[in-house]
Amino acid sequence: MYLDARYLLQADDDSLIYLQTKGFRYGPPEIQAKVAKGEVVDPSQYYFRFYMTFETGSKKYDWLNRAIGIGYAMRLGNAVVYDAYLIK
């Protein structure tokens, strides 16, 4: 699976931040089938990695326009749980 997800975040001060994540999720077909059905699967059984870019017009968060993040994720039923890190 190729991941291309886009989010519009609203900060506590009402600043808007556009977040785009791109990445991949792959693994053995039987594991991918379980994940696709929404079954909880040990995340060590498949690969789910992504990178993040940001856009904002906010002066406070302008530094995000030059930032890149990376992370990994796992599916838990109908939810996706991300662990993300900013690269400095």
N, C-alpha and C positions, 0 to 999 in steps of 0.2 A: 504494500500500500504506500502510495506517495502522499505525504501530508502537506497541505497548503491551507492553513487556517488563518483567518483574519479577525481581529477583535478591536473594538473601540472601547478603551478604558476611560473612566472618569475618576480623576484623583480627588482626594478630600477637599482640595481647594477649587474644584470644578474644572480644572484643566483637563483637556482631552488628549489622549495618547493613543495613537494607532499602533497596534502590535501585529506583526505578521510572523507566523511560524512556518517553517518548511523542514521536512525531514522524511524519514522512512520508518515503516514498521514491516518486519518480515521475520519468517521463521519456518519451521516445518509445516507442511500443509495441514496436518491434523491439529497442531497447536493454533494456527491461524483460524481454522474453522471454529474452534472453541471460543477464541477471543471474539470472532465475528458474531457468535451467538449470544455474547454477553456473559459467558461463563468467566469466573475468576480463575486466572491462570498465573502461576508463578512467573513474575517478569523476567527471571533468568532463563526462561524457556523460549524467549523471542527477543528480537532487537527492535527498540523503539527510541530513536534519537532524532533530535531536531536542532535547528538554530533559529534565532529570533532577531528581527530588526524592528526599529521603532521610528515613528514620525510624530512630531508635535510642533505646534506653533507657540507653545508656552515658553516664556523666557526662563522660568524656574526649572523646567525639565529639558531645556535645550540640549544638554549634554547627552540625552538619549538619542538624539539625531545622529550621533557619532558612535553609538554603542552597539555591540553585538553580544548576544547571549547564546548559550548552548544549554542543552538539557536532555533528559531522558524521561520517559513516561511509561505508564502502565494503564491498562483498562481494568476497571472494577465494575463489572456489570455494564450499566449504561453511562458510566462516568469515566472520565480520563483524569488521572492524577499526574501532575507534572512536578519534576524537580528541575529548577532552572537556575543558571548561574550567569552572572555578568562577567564578560572577559575584560580585564583591565590591562 
